[in-house]
């Protein structure tokens, strides 16, 4: 099943300049292999001086400030801020339920992934924006803002219908990744096998995890009434229901409980839970809202 939505608006040009001024508010320290554009909280050797400390036997003699020694007759070591590269992954759920809503959750998820991916590219992170499932294996790994077009091209060609379970998809992702970093999981979490095992795998993989939970206005405030056959978009299971106010109230109570269960699960494991309504415009979502939620700064 392919999407027919206007993919040329995944990342509006008017948004690019705003994204270039943002960076991820990562809460963990990661050891990179190459030098990026941010300063690590780890101290090491680089071009940017940070502080002094007293020399202790075994320290690298090359880091002693001999000018300071000549003035004070004491040995001090020069400390530097070490720049490091960071891995950033955006994982987009492409299961059938993500096609629901206007605009669809799948379109909004790709817009969000593109915006976050571009923030990473502007900071020289190693960026991989992936569709969950086997399509993720074809996702390019990118490192500079000039490769934006490759990321957008990938997101414009992917399709809905990747109906592996969330747990299977995350297990496949984790088996292919060796670097630690930031991972943003964008999904509606409507999986009959649950979400717990998938999120546990990300935490166990030493990732700084941000969970973006997408809901459409139709799901948040349903207006459907009367007799209907509801068909599961992923396995075609169905149920014949009479939808009255009582049924809607039960649904809303269940939805509230579902949202709270994901939020509680994330909070207990130091993951950031971010609920997102798809009626929010990408410009507001990627800048103001995500800054308020502590995802970017």
N, C-alpha and C positions, 0 to 999 in steps of 0.2 A: 504494500500500500504506500503510495507516494503522497507527499504533501503538495498542495497546489497553491499555497499561500505566497505572498509577495516576498520572496527571500532576499530581494535587493534591499530590503529595509531591515536586515538583521542588525546592522550597526549604522545608524544614520550618521552621515558626515558631520553634522552639527554637534554630535556627541563626542567626537574624537578628542578635541582640544580639552574638554573637561576631564576625560579619562586620563589624559597624559599627566595631569596634576595629582593623581591619586596613587596610593600604594596600599598593599595589603597590610592589615593590622595583625600580623602573625604573632602568636603568643609563645612560640617555641624557637629554639636555636637549632639551626641545621648546618652541618658541615658540607660545603660544596666542593666541587673539584676544580672549578674555574673561578675567576674573579668577576663579580657582577657589579652592579651600580649601587648597592646598598652597603651600609656599614653593619657588620656583625657586632653583637655584644661580646663575642670572644675576642681576646686580645692576641695579636700575633704580629707578623711582619708585613708591612705594606707601606705605602707612601704617606699615610696620614698619621701624624703624631697625636697621641692621646694623653699620656701621663708619665710620671716617673714612679719607681719604687726602689727600695733599698736592694743593693746587690747581695745575693746569697751564693755561697760556693756551689758550683755546678751550672750557674747561669752562663749564657752565651756572652763571651767577652766582647764580641763585636757590637753588642747593644749597650755597652757602657758609655755614658756621656763623659768623655775625658776632659772636656772644657769645664764641666761642673766639678769634676774631681780636682782640677787645677785651682779652682776658686775656693772650694769647701774642704778639700782633703778627705772627701768621702766618696764612696762608689755608689752611683745610682744607675739603674737600668732604665733605658728609654722604652716605653710601651707604645704600641701602635694599634689602631683599629684595623682589624682584618676585614677586607671586603670579600664577600662570598657569593657564589651563585646559588640560587634556590630553584627547586622544582615546583611547578604549579600544574595541577591537574584539575580540569573541569569535566565531570562525568554527567552526561545527559541521558536520562531515561527516555527510551524510544519505544516503550511498550504501547499497546493499543489504546489504553486509557488516556494516554497523553495527547491523543487527538481530540479530546473533548473540549468544548467551550469555544467562545468567540471573544478574542482570538484564542486559538488552541493553546493548551499548555505546552505543546511541543514547540510551537513558534516562540513563545515567551522564553522557554528554557534555552533555546538556541540563541536568542537575543542576549540573554543574561550571560551565557557561556562565552559569547563573542566579546561582550564588554569586559568581563573579568580577564579573559585571555589577552585582550589588548593591553590592559593595565600591566599584566605580567611581561608582555613583550617590551613595553616601554621601560621596564626596569631590568631588562636583559635576563629575566628568568628563563629557565628551560620550560617552555609551555607546551602542554599537550591537552587539547580539547577533544574529548572522545565521546562517541555514542556508546552506551552500555551494550554489551553483547559482542558478537563477532565483528561487527562493523568498527568497533574500537581499535581493532588490530591494524587497521589501515590509516589510523589518524597520524598525521605528521607530528614530529617533535620540532618545535620552532624556538628561535632565540632572539630575534630582533624585530623591531616594529615594521621593517621592510617586508617581513614575511606575513603580514596581516592578510594579504589576499589569499595565501594558501590556507589559512585557518577558515576564512569565509567560504572559500570554494569547497572545502570539506563539509562544512555545515550546510551548505546549499544543496549538496548532492545526497546527503543521508536521508533515509526513509523511516517511516513508522513501521511497527510490526516486529520489532526485535523482542520477541516474547519469552526470552529466557527469564527465569526468576531473578529477582534482585540479588539474592544470595549467590547464584551461579555467576551472574555478570560481574559482581565485585570480586569473587574468587578468581575469575579469569583475569581481571585487571591486576589484582594483587600479585598473581603469579608472573606477570610480565614486567613488573616494576621493581627496581632495586634501590632507587634513590628515595630518601625521605623528603618531605616537603609539605606543601599545602594542597589539600584536596577539597574541592567543592562538589558535593553530590546534589544534583538538581532532579527532583522526582516528585510524583504525587504519592508515592509509597503505597499505591493500591495493588498489593501483591498478596495473594492468598496464603503464601508461605511466610508472610510477615517480613519485618524489616530488621529485626534484632541481629540475626546472624551476619547480615551484610555490614551493618555499622560496626559490629565487633571486629570484623576483619580489618576494617580501615584503622581502627584504634590500635589493633595489634601490629599493624604495619608501620607504627611510629609516625603517623600522619597528623598534621594539624587539620582537623576536620570541621568543615562548615556544611551544615545540612540545610538546603533550600527546599522548603516544602511548598509546592505549587498547588493552589486551589483556584478554580474558576468561580466567577460570580454565581453561576448556575448551581455550583456545589455548595457555596456558602449560604445562599438565600434562594432555595429552589421554589419555582413558581408552578411546577407541574402539579396538576390535579386531575382526578377522574380515574377511569380504568385504563391501564396500560400494561403492555408486556415489555419488561426491561430486559435487555440482552447484554450480557457481559462482553465487552469489546475485545477481550483477550482470549477467552476460551469458548465463547458463544453459549455459555450457560444462560438460562433465562428464568424469569419469574413473572407470573401474572399477578398484578397488584391493583388494589383500589387505593389511590392516593388521596387521602383526606387530611384534615388538619392534625388529627391524632397521629397519623403516619408520619407527617412532616415533623411534628414535635419529637417523635421517637428518633427519626433520622438525625435531627439537629443535636439531640442528646448524645447519640452514638458518635457523631462527627466531633463533638466537643471532647468526648472521651478519647477518641482516636488521636486527635491533635495533642491532647495532654499527655498521652502515653509516649508519643515520640519525643515531645519536649522534655519530659522527665527522664527518659532513657538517655537523651543527649546530655542533659545537665549533669547527670551522675557520672558521666564519662568524659567530662571536659570538652565536649563537642558544642559548637555554637549552632543553635537551632534558630532558623529564620523562616517564619511563615510569610508567604508571598501570594497576594491576590493577582491574578493575571489581568485584571482591569487596570492595574497601575502601568503607566507609560514607562518605557525602558529608560528614558532620560531621568525621570524621578527615581526609579528603582535603583539604577546603577550608581547614582551620586548621593542624593539626599538620604534615601531610605537605608541603603547599605552602610552609609557612614553612621547613621543613628544606631544601627544594629551592631556596630563594632567590627564589620567585615573589612572596610577600607577606611582610610583616613586622608 
